[in-house]
Amino acid sequence: MYEYKFVRIRTSIWSGLPKQDYRKVIQTETKEGWRLIQILTPTGISMLPSFYELIFERLKAEFV
């Protein structure tokens, strides 16, 4: 059985660039046993992503 973690990284309204370094977030989470499985980038009216949603998974402790 897996558990999932969702990390939202907001982007700048003007440039669409992330306000946080997503690479550091991924490195931090993988050190804690999470595995990145997907990055969602929904777009808004401006066609720029309003945020990035990083989705991580790992085996639940009772299944390790």
C-alpha positions in Angstrom: 0.0 0.0 0.0 1.3 3.4 -0.9 0.8 6.9 0.6 0.9 10.1 -1.4 2.1 13.6 -0.8 1.2 16.6 -2.8 3.4 19.7 -2.8 2.2 22.9 -4.5 4.7 25.4 -5.8 3.1 28.8 -6.7 4.3 30.6 -9.8 4.7 34.3 -10.6 1.6 35.8 -12.1 3.7 37.8 -14.6 6.4 35.3 -15.7 4.9 31.9 -14.9 8.2 31.0 -13.2 8.1 29.0 -9.9 8.5 31.0 -6.7 10.4 28.1 -5.1 13.2 26.0 -6.4 11.4 22.8 -7.3 14.7 20.9 -7.7 15.4 21.5 -4.0 11.9 20.4 -3.1 12.4 17.2 -5.0 15.8 16.5 -3.5 14.5 17.1 0.0 11.5 14.8 -0.5 13.5 12.0 -2.0 15.9 12.1 1.0 12.8 11.4 3.2 11.9 8.3 1.1 9.4 9.9 -1.3 9.5 9.1 -5.0 8.4 11.8 -7.5 5.8 10.3 -9.8 4.3 13.3 -11.6 4.4 17.1 -11.9 1.1 18.8 -12.9 1.1 22.3 -14.5 -2.5 23.5 -14.8 -2.8 26.7 -16.8 -5.0 29.7 -16.2 -6.5 32.3 -18.4 -3.1 33.6 -19.3 -2.1 30.1 -20.5 0.8 30.2 -18.0 0.8 27.7 -15.1 -0.6 29.2 -11.9 1.2 26.6 -9.8 3.1 23.3 -10.1 1.8 20.3 -8.2 4.5 17.8 -7.4 3.1 14.3 -6.5 5.2 11.9 -4.5 4.6 8.4 -3.3 6.2 5.9 -0.9 5.3 2.6 0.7 3.5 3.0 4.0 5.6 2.2 7.0 3.7 -1.0 7.8 4.5 -2.4 4.4 8.3 -1.6 4.4 
